[in-house]
Amino acid sequence: MADVIVVRGGQRDRVVAAVRAAHPGVVVAAPDDADALSAATVATGRLTDAEVARMPHLAWVHSWAAGVEGDVGPALRGRATAPDEAVTVTSSAGNGAVPLAEQALMLMMMLGRQAPRWAEAQREHRWDRFTHDELHGRTVGVYGYGNVGRELAVRARAFGMDVVGLRRRPAGPDDPVDRMLPPDAVDELAAVSDFLVVAAPLTAETSGAIGLGTLRALGSEGHLVVVSRGGIVREPDLVTALRDGVIAGAGLDAHATEPLPPDSPLWDLPRTIITPHNGATTPSTADRGTAIFLDNLDRWLARRPLRNVVDVGRLP
């Protein structure tokens, strides 16, 4: 049986053209073709539960996102974790590592230099010179040292910073870190950090993993930066920490609820910078996601192991 692919989202026109050029035997179906759903073996993008139920031959789903929790509904989760009807789920992890590392570095610089103060003074046509911090000699702790963490570490070291990572595996010889801590050492990571950067995926283990105790360990001179998933930080605890001066400030590109509700207290808290989870919204991020899928399609058709396979059982 030839593979039938339903392509949604991402750079659809580019993907369809590339698939047809490289694999003329593969059927690329229109995403609104009901007959195609019943024959599809491969799909990209987000599927509804009803669509998954109408795809008995589905064997592989690729998400254009690095974190797939929003694309894996109950029906797909059930199929992906059932031993007798397993569907492989892959992600585009790594596609936004470069811009997210840049976003984290930008937020760190803005927090350390109190950049909003300059913006306010400019709006008021007021000349406001003050003493601010610098990144050189500071320590960045990376909670979830993966693709984003490695890109951030390279850039942070170029600024003369020390880098401490946290992940399951110990540091390898090519990891640009000064230390690597195990997953249960999050408070220790916070205690040694001037900037604690959250770069981990949202999983059952990381959901709500950073609370008031960790923020107290970060301390009144430490800053929190979140660029991966907001649900890792307990937002009520973060609000308390910012209001009470438990930490120095926060740069938040990811939030527990998105869009961030207009009545969220985070909008108006002091020393807090909000960006609308688009640190990785660049053309190159989309290009890298497309390249990951096309490489995986080559692997799929050659019956070789796929990249970025998601352990759906670990999703929150």
C-alpha positions, 0 to 999 in steps of 0.5 A, a space after each residue: 500500500 502506497 503512503 498517502 500524506 495529508 499535509 496541513 500547516 507549516 509551509 504547505 505549498 513548499 512541502 507538497 512540491 518537495 514531496 512530489 519531486 522527490 517521491 512521485 510514488 507518494 500520494 499527497 492529498 488535499 487536507 479537506 479530502 474525506 477519502 484521503 483521510 480514510 487512506 492516509 498513513 502520514 499526516 502533518 499539523 493538528 488533527 481533531 479527534 474526529 479526524 483521527 477516528 476516520 484515519 484507520 491507517 494512520 501510522 505517523 503524525 508530524 507536528 510543526 511545533 517543537 512542543 507538541 502538547 497542543 497538537 496531541 488530542 485525546 484520540 491521537 494520544 490513545 493511538 500513540 500509546 496503544 501497543 496494538 495500534 501505535 502511531 508515531 508522533 514526531 516534532 519539529 524540535 530544534 527548529 526555533 533553537 537559534 531565535 529562542 536563544 537570541 530571545 533569551 539573551 535579549 530578555 536577559 540584557 533588557 532586564 539587566 540594563 532595565 531597558 523599559 526605564 529607557 523606553 519610558 524616558 524616551 516616551 516622556 522626552 526625559 534624559 535618564 542616565 543611571 547605573 545598570 548591570 552587564 552580563 559579563 561575569 554573570 551566571 545563566 542557569 538553563 533549566 532544560 538544557 536541550 537544543 535551545 539551551 545549547 544555542 544559548 550557552 554558546 552565545 552566553 559564553 561569548 558574552 563572558 558568562 558562566 553557564 550551568 545546565 540541567 538535564 537528565 544526561 551529564 555534560 559531554 565533552 562538546 557541551 559549552 557549559 561549566 557544570 551540568 546538574 541533574 533534573 532534581 537539582 532545580 533549586 540548586 540551579 536557581 541558587 547559583 544563577 543570576 538568570 534562570 532560563 526556562 528552556 525545557 519542554 512541557 511534560 508531566 515531570 516539568 509541569 509546575 516544577 518551578 514554584 515559590 521555593 525555587 524562586 526564593 532560591 533564585 533570590 532578590 538579585 536573580 531574574 527569571 526568563 521563560 522562552 519554552 513553555 509557561 506551564 512549567 512555572 506556577 504563575 500564582 507563585 511568580 506573581 507573588 515573587 514579583 510583587 514581593 521582590 522575592 526575585 529581581 524581575 522576569 522576562 516572559 515569552 511563554 505563559 501558562 494561558 495564551 494569549 495572556 489574558 488582559 486581566 493577568 496581573 503579569 502585565 502590570 508587575 514591576 520589572 517584568 517584560 512580556 512578549 507574546 510567545 513569538 520569540 521563534 517566529 522567524 522565516 528560518 524557524 519555518 524553514 528548519 521545521 520543513 527540513 526536519 519533516 522532509 528528512 524524516 519522510 526520507 527516513 520513513 520511506 526508507 524504513 529508517 529511524 525517525 528524528 524527534 520521536 515524541 514519548 507521548 506518554 510523558 506529555 502533561 
